[in-house]
Amino acid sequence: MKPMTTEDLARMAVETCRQRGAAQADALVIDRREKAVQVFNHESPLVAESDTTRLTLRLFSRRRGAIVTGNGNTEKAIESMVGQAMGLIGRASRDKFLGLADPGQLGAVSDDLGLYDEALAQISLGEMRQIVASIPPAIGARDAKAAALASSSFQVQVQEITVATSEGYSRSYRTSAGTLSANLVLGAATTDEGEEGGPEGKLTGGANLSHRALGGLKVDRLADLAVGRLSEKVGAQPAASGSFPVVFAPTASRSLAGILLQFCSGPVAMYMQGSYFGKLGETICSRTISLVDDPLRVGGLKSQPFDHEGVVPRRKVIIRDGVFSEFLLNAYYARVLDRESTGNAISNEDIRLGVAPSNAYIDAGSAPPESIIADLRQGFYVTRLISRVMRVGANFTQAATGRWIEGGKLSHAVRAAIISAPLKEMFKNVVACGNDLNHEAALAAPTMLVSKMSISPLT
């Protein structure tokens, strides 16, 4: 018997839901193939492969809903999931905002978004081993000490994503993505004061490089990133204590974009009766900030022709010149807020589904990063936020590493320090955005200068 395609599976699932009494239903099928090669310290490579089919079903009837998720691509698995969902829906509470997305918003982007690369999708494990084996020599050409203790990996993920609804909608698309990684250890590192630069006198660091296409995964670029980030830590000294300007490098400023996105999403807006920062149409942060969500960028790591409800996404400006312009919404939260879905639905364990950005970024300014730094007598150039959990409340408080700024130039490396400021005040005190925005990451921002933050050494 010919195996079912993801579209066959999704359509069968929604039809089974209707036959069992559901008024409406939709199905999300994600067929995922993954393979990985990892090497530690030049030892034999570890190889892994997996192939899973994940089905998420939502059923609606009389303003009640149920959601079930499971692995499987058989008629028996579908029958079991539908039976489970029908049992749940009878015990669910009524919610007038539940239901499928507006049929008028369903469809798919017709343009080629560059989401699938045949060469990456069909790469063999042997070819992956060769690429992984080339990473340590590339690192060694830049820093011989780091190469001796480098671990490296190559992961490839290929997906087919299908959404089908009981109203007759059914669409699919394929994606590919690869990630090269290098994790380094530099031994015998010391500070200018003769103290050890890390646990047991070692510094650790690394880098990842992700791309939709095999041609975008450059080993030399990964090596430059990994060695460059590790060398930034050599000779680290304690941070000064006090109130100083803080410059966020793009590797750190992306976290600021993530905070703004969190507070401009539908779920937060519903519970807070608006954003934490203010209402639509109000100035909520510095006018140097414009925040964009772009699901249509060609080759973007989060680009998609439709979201997990089948809604056609669009590019949107969430914050324009400091003014709160638009929420991120799925169908449920759009109904709550009396608006339209923005095509940002993402499947989870909640019948309402979640809301997530696609390729989001704070737009670039006009200033070269060097000129932003040159205008400062003293300050902290943050290259990395190292707190494990991004706790966001009334205050922004994070552990960070980077370089000290002295006389308009980058000086010595700075050991971990705590940077903090009232959250609203911090975003209003962003006085410059650099011209160095890199669109390759799914979440990005340029160099950003906050005029004043509290800094204290982390002991």
C-alpha positions in Angstrom: 0.0 0.0 0.0 1.3 3.5 -0.9 2.1 5.5 2.3 0.0 8.5 3.0 1.3 11.9 2.3 1.1 14.6 5.0 -1.9 16.1 3.1 -3.6 12.7 3.0 -3.0 12.4 6.7 -4.3 15.9 7.5 -7.4 15.6 5.4 -8.2 12.1 6.8 -7.9 13.5 10.3 -10.3 16.4 9.8 -12.8 14.2 8.0 -12.7 11.7 10.9 -13.4 14.6 13.3 -16.5 15.6 11.3 -17.7 12.0 11.2 -17.4 11.8 14.9 -19.5 14.9 15.5 -17.2 17.9 15.6 -18.6 21.0 14.0 -15.2 22.2 12.9 -11.7 20.8 13.0 -8.2 21.6 11.8 -5.1 19.4 11.5 -1.4 20.3 11.5 1.0 17.7 10.3 4.8 18.1 10.7 6.9 15.4 9.1 10.4 15.9 10.3 13.7 14.2 9.3 16.8 15.0 11.3 20.4 13.8 11.2 23.4 15.0 13.1 27.1 14.4 13.3 29.1 15.5 16.4 32.8 15.1 17.2 34.5 15.7 20.6 38.2 16.4 20.7 38.9 14.6 17.4 37.4 11.4 18.7 35.1 9.1 16.6 32.0 11.0 15.4 28.7 10.4 17.0 25.9 10.0 14.4 22.2 10.2 14.9 19.1 10.0 12.6 15.4 10.3 13.3 12.2 10.5 11.4 8.9 11.6 13.1 5.4 12.6 12.0 3.7 14.8 14.5 -0.1 15.4 14.2 -2.0 18.1 16.1 -5.8 18.1 16.0 -8.2 20.8 17.1 -11.9 20.1 17.4 -14.6 22.7 17.9 -18.3 22.3 18.7 -20.8 24.8 20.3 -18.0 27.1 21.4 -16.1 24.4 23.1 -12.8 23.0 21.9 -10.2 20.3 22.5 -6.7 19.8 21.2 -4.6 16.6 21.1 -1.1 15.9 19.8 0.7 12.7 19.0 3.1 10.9 16.8 1.8 8.6 14.1 0.8 8.5 10.5 -1.8 5.7 10.4 -5.6 5.5 10.3 -5.5 3.7 13.7 -3.5 6.6 15.3 -6.0 9.1 13.9 -9.0 7.2 15.3 -7.4 7.1 18.7 -6.6 10.8 18.8 -10.1 11.8 17.6 -11.7 9.6 20.2 -9.5 11.2 22.9 -10.4 14.7 21.7 -14.1 14.0 21.6 -13.9 12.9 25.2 -12.2 16.1 26.2 -14.5 18.5 24.3 -17.6 17.5 26.3 -15.9 18.6 29.5 -14.5 21.8 28.1 -15.7 25.3 29.1 -17.5 27.5 26.6 -15.4 30.2 25.0 -17.1 32.5 22.4 -13.7 33.3 20.8 -12.8 29.7 19.9 -12.9 28.4 16.3 -11.1 28.2 13.1 -9.3 31.1 11.5 -11.3 33.4 9.2 -11.7 31.7 5.8 -11.0 35.0 4.1 -7.5 35.0 5.6 -6.5 31.5 4.6 -4.2 30.7 1.7 -0.5 30.6 1.0 2.2 33.0 -0.2 2.8 32.3 -3.9 6.3 33.6 -4.0 9.3 31.3 -3.6 10.6 32.1 -0.1 13.7 30.0 -0.5 12.8 27.6 2.4 14.0 24.4 0.8 17.4 23.4 -0.6 17.7 20.0 -2.3 21.5 19.8 -1.7 21.1 20.2 2.0 18.0 18.0 2.3 19.8 15.1 0.5 23.2 15.5 2.0 24.7 12.1 3.2 26.1 11.4 6.6 29.5 10.8 5.0 29.4 14.3 3.5 28.4 15.7 6.9 31.3 13.9 8.5 33.7 15.5 6.1 32.4 19.0 6.8 32.6 18.4 10.6 36.1 17.1 10.2 37.1 20.3 8.5 36.0 22.6 11.4 39.0 21.9 13.8 41.6 22.6 11.1 39.9 25.9 10.2 39.9 26.8 13.9 43.5 25.8 14.2 44.5 28.1 11.4 43.2 30.9 13.5 44.2 29.7 17.0 46.2 26.6 17.5 45.5 26.3 21.3 41.7 26.4 20.7 41.8 23.8 18.0 43.2 21.1 20.2 40.1 21.1 22.4 37.4 21.9 19.9 34.1 20.0 19.6 32.1 20.5 16.5 28.7 19.4 15.0 26.5 19.5 12.0 22.8 19.2 12.3 20.3 19.0 9.4 16.5 19.2 9.7 14.1 18.7 6.8 10.3 19.2 7.3 7.1 19.0 5.4 4.4 21.1 7.1 0.7 20.7 6.2 -2.4 22.4 7.5 -5.9 21.2 6.6 -9.3 22.3 7.9 -12.9 20.9 7.8 -13.8 23.8 5.6 -11.8 22.4 2.7 -8.5 24.2 3.1 -5.3 22.1 2.6 -1.8 23.4 1.9 1.8 22.1 2.4 5.3 23.3 2.1 8.8 21.9 2.7 11.7 23.4 4.6 15.4 22.6 5.1 17.8 24.0 7.7 21.3 23.2 8.8 23.4 24.3 11.7 27.1 24.2 12.1 28.5 24.5 15.7 31.9 24.8 17.3 32.5 24.9 21.0 36.0 25.8 22.1 38.2 25.7 25.2 41.3 27.9 25.5 43.7 26.7 28.2 46.0 28.6 30.5 44.1 31.9 30.1 45.1 34.6 32.5 44.0 38.2 33.2 46.3 41.1 33.2 46.5 40.8 37.0 47.7 37.2 36.7 44.5 35.6 37.8 42.9 32.7 36.0 40.5 33.7 33.3 38.0 30.9 34.0 37.3 27.6 35.7 40.6 25.7 36.1 42.4 28.5 34.1 40.3 27.9 30.9 38.0 30.0 28.8 35.1 28.5 27.0 33.1 29.8 24.1 31.7 29.0 20.7 29.4 29.8 17.8 26.6 28.5 15.7 25.9 29.2 12.0 22.4 28.3 10.6 21.1 28.5 7.1 18.4 27.2 4.8 20.9 26.1 2.1 24.1 24.1 2.1 25.9 26.9 0.3 25.3 29.2 3.2 27.0 27.0 5.8 30.6 28.3 5.5 33.1 26.5 7.8 35.6 29.5 7.5 32.9 31.9 8.7 32.0 29.6 11.7 35.7 29.4 12.6 36.0 33.2 12.5 33.0 33.7 14.8 34.0 31.0 17.3 37.6 32.1 17.7 36.7 35.8 17.7 34.2 35.3 20.5 36.6 33.3 22.5 39.5 35.8 22.1 37.2 38.6 23.4 37.4 37.0 26.8 41.2 36.8 27.2 42.6 39.2 29.8 39.2 39.9 31.4 39.1 42.3 34.3 36.2 43.2 36.8 33.8 45.8 35.6 33.7 49.2 37.1 30.8 49.9 39.5 28.4 52.8 38.9 26.1 54.4 36.3 27.5 54.3 32.7 26.4 54.2 29.1 25.9 50.7 27.8 26.4 49.7 24.2 24.7 46.4 23.2 26.5 44.6 20.3 24.1 42.8 17.9 24.7 39.5 19.6 23.2 41.1 22.8 20.8 43.7 21.4 18.7 40.9 19.8 17.5 40.1 23.4 16.1 43.7 23.6 14.0 43.0 20.5 12.8 39.8 22.1 11.5 41.7 25.2 9.6 44.2 23.0 8.0 41.3 21.0 7.0 39.6 24.2 5.0 42.6 25.4 3.5 43.3 21.9 2.0 39.8 21.5 -1.7 39.0 21.7 -1.7 36.8 24.9 0.1 39.5 26.9 -2.1 42.2 25.5 -5.2 40.3 26.4 -4.2 39.8 30.0 -2.8 43.3 30.5 -5.5 45.1 28.5 -2.8 46.4 26.3 1.0 46.3 26.2 3.1 46.7 29.4 4.6 49.7 27.7 1.4 51.4 26.5 -1.5 51.3 24.1 -1.7 51.2 20.3 -0.8 54.6 18.9 1.2 55.7 21.9 5.0 56.4 22.0 6.3 53.5 24.2 10.0 53.7 23.6 12.8 55.8 22.0 12.0 57.1 18.6 15.2 55.5 17.3 13.4 52.1 17.6 11.4 50.5 14.9 10.5 46.9 15.3 9.5 44.7 12.3 8.2 41.2 11.9 8.8 39.8 8.4 7.7 36.2 7.6 8.2 36.8 3.9 12.0 37.3 3.8 13.6 35.0 1.2 15.6 32.3 3.0 14.6 33.5 6.4 14.9 30.9 9.2 11.3 31.7 10.3 9.8 32.5 6.9 6.6 30.7 6.0 3.9 30.8 3.3 1.2 30.3 5.9 1.0 30.0 9.7 -0.2 27.0 11.8 -3.8 28.0 11.2 -3.4 28.4 7.4 -3.5 32.2 7.6 -1.4 34.1 5.0 1.3 36.1 6.9 2.4 39.6 6.1 5.3 41.9 6.9 4.3 44.2 9.8 5.8 47.1 11.7 5.1 46.4 15.4 6.8 49.6 16.6 7.4 52.5 14.2 9.7 55.3 15.4 8.9 54.5 19.0 5.1 54.3 18.4 3.3 51.1 19.2 1.6 50.3 15.8 0.5 46.6 15.8 0.1 43.4 17.9 1.3 40.0 16.9 -1.9 37.9 16.8 -3.4 34.5 15.9 -7.1 34.0 15.2 -8.2 33.6 18.8 -6.4 36.7 20.2 -7.5 38.7 17.2 -11.1 38.0 18.1 -10.5 38.9 21.7 -9.0 42.2 20.7 -11.5 42.8 17.8 -8.8 42.7 15.2 -7.6 40.4 12.4 -4.9 37.6 12.7 -1.5 38.8 11.7 -0.5 35.2 10.6 1.6 34.5 13.7 -0.1 31.4 15.0 2.1 28.6 16.3 0.9 25.2 17.5 1.3 24.3 21.2 -0.7 22.3 23.8 -3.3 25.1 24.1 -6.6 25.0 22.2 -6.1 28.8 21.5 -2.6 28.1 20.0 0.3 30.4 20.7 1.6 33.5 19.1 5.2 33.8 17.9 7.2 36.2 15.8 8.8 35.1 12.5 11.9 36.9 11.3 11.8 39.9 13.7 14.3 42.7 14.0 14.9 46.2 15.3 15.6 48.3 12.2 19.1 49.7 11.6 20.0 53.3 12.2 22.5 55.4 10.3 25.5 55.4 12.7 28.5 53.1 12.2 29.1 51.2 15.5 32.6 52.7 15.7 31.2 56.2 15.8 28.7 55.2 18.6 31.7 53.9 20.7 33.9 56.9 19.8 31.5 59.4 21.4 31.8 57.7 24.8 34.4 58.6 27.5 33.6 55.5 29.4 31.1 52.7 29.1 30.4 49.0 28.8 30.3 47.2 25.4 28.1 44.2 26.0 28.6 41.3 23.6 26.7 38.6 25.5 23.9 38.3 28.1 24.6 35.2 30.1 21.7 34.9 32.5 20.1 31.5 31.8 16.5 32.7 32.2 15.4 36.0 30.8 13.4 37.4 33.7 11.5 40.5 32.6 9.6 42.6 35.0 9.6 46.2 36.0 13.4 46.1 35.9 15.8 44.8 33.3 18.6 42.9 35.3 21.0 40.7 33.5 24.5 39.2 33.8 26.6 40.3 30.8 30.1 40.1 29.4 31.9 42.2 26.9 34.6 44.9 26.7 35.2 48.1 28.6 35.1 51.4 26.7 37.7 53.9 27.6 38.3 57.2 25.7 36.1 56.2 22.8 37.8 52.9 22.2 37.3 49.3 23.2 39.7 48.4 26.0 40.1 45.2 28.1 37.6 42.3 28.3 35.1 42.5 31.2 34.3 39.6 33.4 30.6 38.9 34.1 28.9 42.0 35.4 25.3 42.9 36.3 23.6 45.5 34.2 20.2 46.9 35.3 17.7 49.7 34.7 14.0 50.2 34.9 12.6 48.5 31.8 10.5 51.4 30.4 13.3 53.8 31.2 15.9 51.6 29.4 14.0 51.6 26.2 13.3 55.3 26.3 17.0 55.9 26.8 18.1 54.1 23.6 19.8 57.1 21.9 21.4 55.4 18.9 21.0 52.4 16.6 23.9 51.3 14.5 23.9 50.5 10.7 25.2 47.0 11.3 21.9 45.0 11.3 22.4 41.4 10.1 19.2 39.8 8.8 20.5 36.2 8.8 19.2 35.4 12.4 15.5 34.9 13.0 15.8 37.6 15.8 18.1 40.4 15.1 19.0 44.0 16.1 21.9 46.4 15.3 24.3 47.9 17.8 22.3 49.9 20.3 23.3 52.5 22.9 21.5 53.0 26.1 22.5 56.3 27.7 22.6 55.1 31.3 22.4 51.8 33.2 23.6 50.6 36.5 26.7 48.3 36.4 28.2 46.2 39.1 30.8 43.4 39.1 29.4 39.9 39.5 31.2 38.2 42.3 
